Amino acid sequence: MGMQGPLTAQALGRSPYDDVVERDGDQDEQPNDGSGQHQQYDHRGRPINPETKRINRDIIRSHNEVMLVIGVAEQENPTSNPEAESDRRHALYEYDVGMNLTFSAMRCVDAAGAFGLDGLRQRILIYKRYSHIAFWDLFAQARRDFSFTRDIMPGAATSVLTNYTDRKLFWLWRDRPDRIFARRFVHEVWAYARTHIELYVALQRLGLVSSSSLLPSLSFFVPFSSDSPIPAPPPLNGLSIQPRDRAENTHSRSATNDVSPLRAIDGQVPNDTGPVEAVRRPSTFSARDDYSDEDENEGANATLISFDVEATEASSDGPQGLWSAELRPSVNDARGLSSPSYVDTLLTQLPPLLANYIFSEAAIRILTAPYESMSLRLLARTFRLRLGLPSHDIFNVNLFSGLNSALAINFLSSQFIHLVLCSELWAGFATISELLHTTPEEWREAEDQKSDEWREE
């Protein structure tokens, strides 16, 4: 044990190498309490010995100190010192500020697309004229004939209001277990309403409805109505059941019967080999030759202690079932090798979190562009045909309708502008997070200054 030997000897008693001190019997006698009796009793007549209790407490305290020094035991509450309390307050401050700043940054990133960029992307995917004009010509045309209310504001206010309502309803009755059904009902109704509001925002960005109104009329939310984006299906020709061809029915039934649900992938079912005999896993106690019932009881009733076990050359040659364990210092041992300490809080994590959010949203917009184009083309053509307006300037519902290099370049260029604008927002919020972040030393100095000011007051 090295230098820990004398410490262990002082705590647990005399070592075999210490000198034996001879004492007389008179020196070992303890002074009495004046009553002439060495044994003491409490008020109920039970024998007590305060000196023995004190000695036992000292021995236990010394033993615990030794265990703490050698790293076998740890303190039950290591965060009870003032420094740990200061670190805890610092972590709570970083978490609160980082949470508020992260939500604000994500709202700004969403608003960057709501004010003009999402509308530009949807118009490129819908109208044919964007597939015949180069992107720089579109940019020059937008600079000559720019209108804030026509190019920026359509659908922006409604989209911001929708996102705000969505966040408020997410926290509605979250900590009320007695209103689970009501909360779920409100979320289902809001999901239905939000889908129609998003369709209304898309129609505003495409210029198919007026952009001056904030919300659609109530009939817009009723399917098959005059204002609803969901048209009514065509009427049925009749209610009579048309007969089917008997030969076709027989052929389909015979083809279905040939398929066996139990057929294996390789074309055959494995043969039944009968029940498999249960194999008992060898126990660490039964693998030894000197196994007995006492060992079994001792192994079952013993307290489980976790050790770090490593297979070495010496242990690999031993009999099977025997293991060698080694006590190692705790991970939190201060005597270990010094490793770098990182301040990992939500405020320091804001730049990578925001960058991840920006790139994931950009990837989602690119991957869902085919499905978005088909759905918006179908919505726009249906809306115009129902109003009796021509739809020759809108692509067909087919995904490859009007697909060329100019359309792809215009779409990717719009997404690049969107990414550049979000990157500027990322740089701004990363700078703010760096300014608001404080190191533990700076936090303690600020707390000391505040405490000094309070004392002076």
Summary of the structure (lengths in Angstrom):
residues: 457
radius of gyration: 39.5
end to end distance: 55.0
largest distance: 122.0
contacts: 964
relative contact order: 0.11
helix: 56%
strand: 2%
